[in-house]
Every structure is written in C-alpha cells, then in structure tokens.
Amino acid sequence: MSYDAITIGELSARTGVSVRALRHYEQNGLIAAVRTTAGHRRFAPTAVEDVRRIRLFLDAGMPLAVVARVVECFVDDGVHLHACVADALREHLDVVQQRIDDLDDQRRTLNRLQELVAV
C-alpha cells in the first residue's frame, strides 16, 4: 500500500461525498479501495478526481449503472470526454427533456384548475 493512500473519511472530506455514498460507489465498482490488515479502506489519491467525475454524471441525474459504463470515457487527463459517452448523454438528455415537457403540461393543467377556483 502506498504511503499517500487516503482513508474513506479523507476522501469524503475532500470530495464532499458522504462515506455511505463512497461505500456504495465502491460496491458498484466505480472506485477501488485496498484494505489494510485491520480491514480499513484506503484509496489512491487519484480517487478524489474519480469521485468528482462520478458526481458530474450523477448530478446530471444519470443512473448509477450508466455512470459505471461511461465514467471511463474521460480523456486528456479528464479535460474532455471521449465520443463513447455521446449516445448515453443524448439518451439521458432526451429523458430529461421529456420530464420537463411533462412538468410543463402539469403546470399548465394546474394553472387551468386554479382559474376554476371560486373565490
């Protein structure tokens, strides 16, 4: 184990992601940890950037299963995304747009119903 390995608490503090979420990411193969002889998790310092990249996709509302497939698409030291992610992004954007359209319809219906309220 490298001397610069970090604990799950340190990873949480550096990324703002809860320890529970980090364990979930590890269980789903998004980040990797090695275990000390005492069973404590230790992460490579690069895990900080890995978690930040994972959060970008999750913050966009992408499902964890999709994130697991596309998080490796970062290239150029994480500055760009490889084209391998384009289809997943487009598909998710379509889903988000449909939800927005549905919410717009709901808002219009609620506005019509509000107009029917007798005061």
C-alpha positions as CSV (number, residue, x, y, z in Angstrom):
1,M,0.0,0.0,0.0
2,S,1.3,3.4,-0.9
3,Y,2.2,5.9,1.8
4,D,0.0,8.5,0.3
5,A,-3.2,6.4,0.4
6,I,-6.2,8.1,1.9
7,T,-8.9,6.9,4.2
8,I,-12.5,6.9,3.3
9,G,-13.1,9.8,5.7
10,E,-10.4,11.8,4.0
11,L,-11.9,11.0,0.6
12,S,-15.3,12.1,1.9
13,A,-13.9,15.4,3.2
14,R,-12.0,16.2,0.0
15,T,-15.0,15.5,-2.3
16,G,-18.0,16.4,-0.1
17,V,-19.5,13.0,-0.8
18,S,-20.7,11.0,2.2
19,V,-18.9,7.9,3.4
20,R,-22.0,5.9,2.8
21,A,-22.1,7.1,-0.8
22,L,-18.4,6.3,-1.3
23,R,-19.0,2.7,0.0
24,H,-21.9,2.4,-2.5
25,Y,-19.6,3.6,-5.3
26,E,-17.1,1.0,-4.3
27,Q,-19.7,-1.8,-4.1
28,N,-20.7,-0.8,-7.6
29,G,-17.2,-0.9,-9.0
30,L,-16.9,2.9,-9.6
31,I,-14.0,3.3,-7.2
32,A,-11.5,0.9,-5.8
33,A,-10.0,0.6,-2.4
34,V,-7.4,-1.7,-0.8
35,R,-7.9,-3.0,2.7
36,T,-5.4,-2.7,5.5
37,T,-4.7,-5.7,7.6
38,A,-7.3,-4.2,10.0
39,G,-9.8,-4.1,7.2
40,H,-9.9,-0.4,6.7
41,R,-10.3,1.0,3.3
42,R,-7.5,3.0,1.7
43,F,-7.9,4.9,-1.6
44,A,-5.3,6.2,-4.1
45,P,-5.1,10.0,-4.1
46,T,-6.5,9.8,-7.7
47,A,-9.8,8.6,-6.2
48,V,-10.6,12.3,-5.4
49,E,-10.8,13.1,-9.1
50,D,-12.6,9.8,-9.8
51,V,-15.3,10.7,-7.3
52,R,-15.6,14.2,-8.8
53,R,-16.1,12.8,-12.3
54,I,-18.7,10.3,-11.0
55,R,-20.5,13.2,-9.3
56,L,-20.7,15.1,-12.6
57,F,-22.7,12.3,-14.1
58,L,-24.8,11.7,-11.0
59,D,-25.5,15.4,-10.6
60,A,-26.8,15.3,-14.2
61,G,-29.3,12.7,-13.0
62,M,-27.7,9.7,-14.8
63,P,-28.4,6.3,-13.3
64,L,-25.5,4.7,-11.5
65,A,-25.5,1.8,-14.0
66,V,-24.9,4.2,-16.8
67,V,-22.3,6.1,-14.9
68,A,-20.4,2.9,-14.4
69,R,-20.3,2.4,-18.1
70,V,-19.3,6.0,-19.1
71,V,-17.1,7.3,-16.3
72,E,-14.1,5.8,-18.0
73,C,-14.7,8.0,-21.1
74,F,-12.8,10.9,-19.7
75,V,-9.6,11.6,-21.8
76,D,-6.8,14.1,-21.9
77,D,-6.3,14.0,-18.2
78,G,-10.0,14.4,-17.6
79,V,-10.3,17.6,-19.6
80,H,-12.6,16.0,-22.3
81,L,-15.0,13.2,-22.8
82,H,-14.4,10.6,-25.5
83,A,-17.2,10.2,-28.0
84,C,-18.1,6.8,-26.4
85,V,-20.3,8.8,-24.0
86,A,-22.2,10.7,-26.6
87,D,-25.1,8.2,-27.0
88,A,-25.6,7.9,-23.3
89,L,-25.6,11.7,-22.8
90,R,-28.0,12.1,-25.7
91,E,-30.4,9.4,-24.4
92,H,-30.4,10.9,-20.9
93,L,-30.9,14.4,-22.3
94,D,-34.0,13.1,-24.1
95,V,-35.3,11.6,-20.9
96,V,-34.8,14.8,-19.0
97,Q,-36.4,16.8,-21.8
98,Q,-39.5,14.5,-21.7
99,R,-39.7,15.0,-17.9
100,I,-39.5,18.8,-18.5
101,D,-42.2,18.6,-21.1
102,D,-44.4,16.5,-18.7
103,L,-43.9,19.1,-15.9
104,D,-44.8,21.9,-18.3
105,D,-48.0,20.1,-19.1
106,Q,-48.7,19.6,-15.4
107,R,-48.1,23.3,-14.7
108,R,-50.5,24.3,-17.5
109,T,-53.2,22.0,-16.1
110,L,-52.7,23.3,-12.6
111,N,-53.0,26.9,-13.9
112,R,-56.2,26.0,-15.6
113,L,-57.5,24.3,-12.5
114,Q,-56.6,27.3,-10.4
115,E,-58.6,29.5,-12.7
116,L,-61.7,27.4,-11.8
117,V,-61.3,28.0,-8.1
118,A,-64.2,30.1,-6.8
119,V,-63.2,32.9,-4.5
